[in-house]
Amino acid sequence: MAYCIQADLASQISDADLLLLADDDGDNAVDAAVLVKVFADVADKIDGYLAGRYSLPLNPVPEVLRPLAVDMAVCQLYARRPNGVPPHRQAQYDAAIRYLEKVAEGRITLGPDDPAGNPPAQNQLELDPDNPPRIFDRAKLKGF
C-alpha cells in the first residue's frame, strides 16, 4: 500500500525537478514505473517499522505518515541520480526514520487516528478505594 502519491510530491519538489529525477527514458515525461517502484519501496520500509506494533495494512492510513512517505520518496528519487542526495533531503529522510523508530518502540503514536488507540501512560497510578485502612497512619507515627 502506497502511503503517498505523485500529487503529494508537489509539496516538496517542483515538476521540473520531478521530471529530472523520474524520467529514465528521456521522453520528457515522468515515468510512472519509477514512481510506483519508489512508492512501493517507501511503503515497505514504513511497514517494516510498523509491523511489530500494528496490524497491516493500515486502514485508514494515519495522516501523519503521508509527509514522512513524501520525504522518504523524494530522498530515494535523488539517490537514483549521480549527484546523490542533497544534505537537506537526507536530513528529512533521517528525521522520518527516527520518527518511525520511535513509533516502533511505542514512544510515540501515529496521532489521533492511531489504529492501536491511545495506550494508557506508563507508570500510571491506580487507586483502589476498597483498600484496608493504613496500619501506621499519621497519628500513630507522630513523634517519630
N, C-alpha and C positions, 0 to 999 in steps of 0.2 A: 504494500500500500504506500503510495507516494504521500509524503507529508507537505509537499508544495508542488506548484505547477509553474509553467513558463511565465504566466502573468505575474506571479509573485516575485520573480526575479527583477522585475522593473523597479522595485523599491530599493534595490541595491546596485544595479548596473544599468547602463544605458543600452538602448537597442543596438547601437554601433559596437559597443564592447561585447555584447552577447553574440553578435554576428562574428566578430573576430575570434571569440572563444569556442563557438559551436558550429562553425562552417568548415567541416573537414574536407568536403569535396569541391570547394571553391565555386559553387554555383550562386554565391551571393544570397544564400538563404540559410537560416538556422536549420541544422539537421535534427529532425525530431528524434532519430535513433540515438543521437548523442545525449540529448536531454533525458530521454527515457532511461538510458543506462546510468547517467549521473543521479537521477532521482531515485532509481532502484538501489544504487549503492548507498546513498544517503539514508534511505529508509531502512536498509539492512543494518547499518551502523546504529541508527537510533533504536531499532528493535532489539539489537544486541544489548543495549544498556537497559531497556525497559523489560526485557523478557523475564528476568528473575523476580520482578515485582508486580507485573501486570499481565493479564490475560490478553494475548494479541490475536487478531488485530484490534486496535482500539476503535471503538465505535460509540460515541462520536470521538473524533480526534481532538484532544485538548488544543485550544488555540495557541497556547504558549509554545507548541512545537513548531509551528509554521516559520517564525523568524529564525529559529535555530536551524531548521532544514534549509532555509534560503542561504544563510551564512555558510553552511557546510557545502551546499551545491556550488555556490559561487567560488569558493576556495578550490573545490575539486575541478571546476572548469578551468581555472587559472593553472592548476597543477598539470594540466594536459599540454600546456604550451612551453616552449623552450625557455622563455623568460622567467618562468616559475611564478610563485605566489607572492604578491606584494605583502610587505610586512603587516599592514593594517588588516588585510584579508586573513592572513594567518592568525593574527591576534583574535579576530572574530571567531574563527574556527576553533581555536583553543578555548575560548570562553564558552562556546556551545558545548564542547566536550566536557569541560569542567562542570557545567550545569547538569548535563546528563549523568555524570558520575555521582553528583550529589543526589539526583533523583534515584539512581540505582541503589545508593546507600540508605535511602529513606530519610536523608537530612532535609530535603525539601520536597514539596509535592508539585504536581502539574497544574496547580492553581485551582480555582473554584470548580472547574469541570473535571477534576481528577477522578478517573474511574474507580480508584481504590477508596474514594471518600477521604475524609479528613480524619486520620487516626488520632486518638487522644494523645495529648502531650505526655512524653515520658516523665517519670518521677512525679506523677500527679498524685496528690494526697487524697485518699478516700476516707471519709469519716463514717463510722458505724454508730448510729445513735443508740443501739442496743448493747453497747459495751458495758461491762460491770463498772461500778464506781471505783475510783482510784484507791489503792491501798495506802499510799503515802500522799496525802493531799497537803495543801499549803499549811493548814492548821497544825498537822502532826509534825511537819518539818520545821516549824517556827522555832528559831533558836539554834539551828544547826548551821 
